[in-house]
Amino acid sequence: MLGISPLGWIHALGSLPALPLALSMLWHHRRIDPRSTAGKAYFVFMLVGALTVFPLAHSGMSTGIAAVTLLSLLVGFGVRIRPTASRAALYVETITLSLTVFLLLLPAVGETLRRLPPSNPIATTLEAPVLRVANLALLSGLIIGLIVQVTTLRRSRAPFHENHHQRNAMTRSVALVTGASSGIGEATARRLHDAGFIVYGAARRVDRMAVLAQAGIRTLALDVTDEVSIKGVVAEIISTAGRIDVLVNNAGYGSYGALEDVPMQEARTQIEVNLFGLAHLTQQVLPGMRAQRSGTIINVSSMGGRFATPMGCWYHASKYAVEGLSDALRLELHRFGIAVVLVEPGSIQTEWGAIAAEKLRTTSGQGPYAEQANAVARSLERSSQPGATMTSPPSVIAKAVTKAATARRPRTRYRVGFGARPLVFLGKVLPDRMFDALIKRLSGVST
């Protein structure tokens, strides 16, 4: 039919499963899940089809092989796909699969050319080179296809955390969210709860989490600067739920003020809450995650961990430290199947800005830094006002945290919220003094 031999048809049909998967992966930033039953079946059918190509060249396409090829096609369309490890790996895999499709289709083209009348100028000119390429493509395409499939299966054996979708339906994942009394923490606790997690919301003031408790979220008192409090919370969760699968380190605050004005005790408190509290709680959770060889640690940093703003010396120092700690921790824990994720919010509409502005005015509202301090304070306050522009709601951060908590292989960083991506990008490409001028202008500070 159409001048194509049975061998050409078997290759054409065998290539079809790769094409929709390649396009789907490229469009959705996903790849097949080789650990699923469908993924393994897809590999087996492709392997059988590949191994039977050589006898097909001599014996034609039998009914049995046709059935295997069509079943491979059906399974290929039905393979469940999930997030990949990185965008670069996705593109490499997609390009390889697309190349396989191209190589496997070449023999069919060659067969068509060979069936053309000898007098046809196209056949006379192109038949020999195309058939040479087709013969080489036959073997190369099969080898590349097999390498892609084998590599995908081998990748599935690398350590990574489980998520609540992969567990037994009777077992729900357990998440601990700190700073859950308001803002990002409260929104995150709700979102994880809606996603099916058993959620423990922790904060210093339990009374401010009454609404969460009514929604079915378990609330606990936690002071991240108190060793006894940290150990007690972890012990209580382990005793009641048996495990902690996701830790969201969200507790923190912004201590703003000129370096010259901020008392060293306040500076120590800022680092203690934003960095040491995070590290100490993580220390207590890690033994259980290592034992179960799975888990996700999500550290809520800030776009302020990638660049600085005026009057925020100690706040930015704490967030830069969280970034470095998280990057190092990710390298340490990979072998245990524990993912470490950074979430870097932009400007978010919460009470955080108003609290930081009040502390800034108290610290540097008078004296040589008063003009800068009051300008920055006004900028911070605007982010907390109802209906504030140039901000994002806490729900966007909650969505990113939930995405990281449920992903098979979460990204290392989620940069979300107003201004986060463009400002971090500009900080990378602009000269320092030019970027400084931009930040001062955005902060309301006169140059």
N, C-alpha and C positions, 0 to 999 in steps of 0.2 A: 504493500500500500504506500502511495506517494514515492515509490522508488526506493524505499528504505528497507533494508534486509531485517530479518528477525534480530540479528545482533545489534543493528542500529536502534531498533525499538527497545530492546532490553536496556541499553545504556540510557536512552532518553527517559524511559520510565524510572530507571534507578536513580537518575539525577533529580527527579522532581521533588522528593522529600527534602533535599538540601536547600532548594531555592526558596520555598516559603519560610523555612526556618531561618535562613540567612537574612531575608528581608524583615522578618518579624523581630529578630534579635537586634538588627540595626535600628529599627523604628522604635522598639520598646526598651532598648538598652538591657536586653536579657539574653540568656542562653539556655539551652536545654539542661534539665536536671538529670545527670547520668545516674543518680542513686535511685531514681524512681523506677518502678517496674516498666513503665512505658519507655523510659530512656534506655534501660538495659535491653529491652526487646528490640528497640530501634537499632541498637548496635549489632545485635545478633543477626537481624534480618539483612542489614547492610553487609555484614561479613559474609553471610551465606550467598547473597547476590554477587558479591565481588569474587568469591572463590569459584563460582560457577560460570563466570564470564568466559574463561578459556575453553572449556568444553562446548560452550554455546557456539563458539566460533566455527566449530566443526559439525555439531549435531543439530543446530537450530534451537528455537525456544520451545521447550516442552511445556505441557500443561502445568506440571508441578512447579517448574521454575517461574512460570508466569504468575502462579498463585502467590509464591514467595515474594515476588517483586511487587505485586499489587498490595499484599499485606504490609510490606515495608512502607509503601506509600501511605496507607491508611494510618499505620502507627506513627509515621513521621508527622502527619498532620495532627495527630492526637497527643504528641509529646508535650508534657507539661513543662513550661519554661519559668525560670526564676532568675533573680538578679545575679549578675556576674561579679567577679572580684574587683575589676577596674575597667574604666572606659577603654584604656589602651588595649587590654587583653581582649575586650569585646570586639574591637575593630579588627585586630589581627585574626581572630577566629572567624569573623564574618567575611573578611576578604578571602581567607583560605577556603571557606565553604563556597563562596561565589566562584572562586577559581576552579574548584572541583566541578561545579555545575558546568562551567564553560568547557573544561577539558572533556567531560563525559559526553557533552553534546557534539563535540567535533567529529567523532566517528560517524554519527548519523548524517552530518553534513557531507562527509566523505563518501558515504554510501550513496547519497543522493546524486552527487557529482558523477560517480562511477556509472550510474544508470542512465545518464544523459547520452544522447546520440553522439557518436564520435565526431560528427561534423559540427557539433555545437562549439562555438569558439570559447565559451566559458569552460566547457569540459576539457578542451585541448590545452588551455592556458593554465587552469588551476588544479586539474585533477592530480597530477603528480605531487606538487608541493603540499596540497591539502591532505592527501592521503598519507604522505610521510609524517606530517604533523599529527594527523589523526592516530596513526599507529603508535607514535610516541605518547600522545595524550592518553591513549587507552591504558597503558601501564602507569604513566605518571598520575593520572587522575585517580586510579584505584589506590595507589600508594598514598597519595596525599589524603584521600578520604579516610583510609584506615588509620593514618597517623592522627588525624583530627579526632577520630572516635576514640582511639586508644588513649590519647593525651587527655581527652575529656574525662574518661573513666578514671585514669590515674589521678587527675586533679581532685576527683571526688573523695579520694582517700586522705587528702591533706586535712590536718586538724582544723576544725572550725566549730563554732557553737551551734547548738540546735536552736530552733525557735518553737513557739507554742503550736505552730501548725504541724510540725514534724513529730510531735510527741504523741503518745497514746491519748486518745480523746478523753480519757478519764483523768489525765494529769494536766493541770493548768499551770503555766509558768508564773513565777512569783517575782514581783518587781518592788523595789524599795526606792521611793522618791523623796529626797530631802528638800527642805524649803517649800513644803507643799501647802503652806497656809495661805498663799496668795500668788497672783501673777502666773509666771511660767510654771512653777511647781504645781499649783492647783490645776491648771489646764492640762498639764502632762499626766497627773494622777487620774483625772477624769478620762482622758483619751485612752490611756493604757487599760483602764477598767472596762471601757466600752469595747476594747479590742480583745477582751477575754482574759486578761491577766488578773491574778490575785494581787491587789495593790496595797502596799503599806505606805501611807503618807506620813512623813515625819517632819516636825517643826518644833520650835521651842514652846510655842503657845498652842496647846491642844484645842483650846476653846475656839480658836479661829478656823479650825478644821471641822466644825460641827456639820456644815453642809456636806462635806465630803463623806463624813460618817453616815449621814442619812442616805447617801447614794450607794452605800455598800462598800466604801473604801475604809480599810482599817487604819486608824490613826494612832500615832505614837509620839510621845514627847522625846525630843532629841536636841541636845546641845552639842554641836560638832566640835566645840572647844573642850569638852569634858570627856575624858577617857572612860570614866565609869558609865556615862550616858551612852556612849557609842557602843561599848561592849554589851551593855544591857539590851539595847535595841536589836542588835544582831542576834544575840542569844535568844531573845523572845521570838523573833521570826523563825529561827531555825527550829525551836522547840514546837512551834505551832504549825508551821507550813513545811518544815523539813528541808528547805533549800531556799536559796536566793539565786534567781536566774538573771535578773537585770538590776543593776544599781545605777540610779540616776543621781549624780552628784550635782545638785542644783542650788543648795544653800549658799548664800553669799550676800554681800552688800557692797556699795560703792562708797569708799571714804575719800571724799574730794577735799582739796585744800592745797595751798602752796606748800612745797616741801619745807620751806623755812618756818612755816606756821604750824605744821602738824606735829603734835607731841609724839615722841618715839613710842610711847605706850599705845597710842592709837594706831601707829604704823604697824606695831607688832600684832595688834588685834586684827587688823585688816589681813595680814598674811596668815595669821592663825586660823581665821574663819575660811578665807577663800582658798588657801593652799593646804595648810597642815591638817585642817579638819577633813578636807576631801581625801588627803592621803591616808589619814588614820582610819577613816571608815572603810576605805578600799582595802587596807591591810587586813581588817577584820573579816571582810567578805571573801577575800581571795582563797583561803584554805578550802572552803566549801566548793567554790567554783573549780578549783584544781582537782578536787576529789571526783567531781562529776564530769570533769573534762569538757565543760561548756560554761558559757556565761557571756554577758555583755556589760561592760562598764562604760557608761555615757557621762562624760564630763561636760557640763554646760560652762563654756568659756565665754567669749565675747569677741566681736570684731575688734574690741579694745585689747585683745591679746595679740593683734597683728599690727596695730598702729596706735599712737598715743594722742590724747587730747589735752589741752591746757588744764591745769589744776588737778590732774588725776594721777600724779606720780605713783602713789602707793597702790592705787587700784590697778593701774596698768601693770605695775611690777608683779602683782599677784596673778593677773591673767596671763601675762607672758610666761610666768613660771608654770601655770597649769598647762599651757601649750607644750612646753618642754617636757614636763613630767609625763604627760599623756603620750607623747611621741616615743619616749624611752620605754614606758610601760607597755606600749603596743608591741615593741620588739621583744620584751621579756616574756610576754604571756602568749605569744602566738603558738608556741609549741604545745601549750596546754589547751588549745581550742577556745581561748578566751579572747573576745574582740574588745578593743578599746577604741572608743569613738569620741571625737570632739564635735560639739555643736557650738557654732559661733554666731549668736544672735546679732542682728543689727539693732536699729532703734525700735524698741517695743513699748507699747502703751501699757505701762504698769505703774504702780506706786513707787517703784525703784527710783525713778528720776526725781520725784518730789522729795524723797528721803535724802538722796544724795545732794540735792540743791540746798536743803535745810542745813545739812552738816557743813557744806561748803561755806555758806554765809556765816555760820557760827565760827568757823575756823579762820577764814580769810576775808570776811565781809568788811573789816576795818583795816586800815594800814596801807602799806605800799602796793598790795596786790588787790585792793578793793575793786578797782575798775574791772580787772579781768575776772575776778571771782563773781561779781554780780552779773556780768555778761554771760558767763558760763552757767550760772545758776538759773538765769532766765531760760536759757536753752534747754537745760535739764528739766525744768518745770513744765515746759511746753509738751514734752513727751508723755506726761502724766495726766494732762487735761482731757476730759471727755471729748471725743470727736477730733482729737489732735491729728493734724496732717503730718506727712513725712514720718509716719510710724506704722508698725504692723501690730495686729492683735497677738496676744500670747498663744493663741491657737495655732499659729503657723510654726511656732517652736515645738509645741506639743505634737503636731503632726510629724515633724522631722524626727523627734525623739522616738515616737512610735514606729516610724518607718525603720529606724536603725535597730530598734528592739526586736522587730519581727523579721528583719532581713536575714537571709541565709548567710550572706557575706556582706555586712554593712560597709558603707564607705568609711574612710578614716576621718573625714570631715564633712559636716553639713553646715554650709554657710547660708543662713536664711534670715529673713526679716529686712526691713527697709534699710537700704544703703550698704548692707554688708558686702555683697559681691562687688559692686562697682568701686567702693572705697578701698577695699583690700587690693583690688586690681590696680587702681591708680597709685596706691602706695608702693606697688612693685615696679611700676614703669616710670613714674615721675621722679625727677631729681628731688632730693630731700627738702631743699629750701622751697621749691615750688609746691610740694605736697604740704609742707608746714603752712604756707600761706593759705592754701585751700582749707585746711583744717581750722585754722584760726578764723577764717571767714565764716565757715559753717557753724563755729562755736560762738559767733557774735563778738569775737575779740578783735579790736582795732589793731591794724598792723602799724 
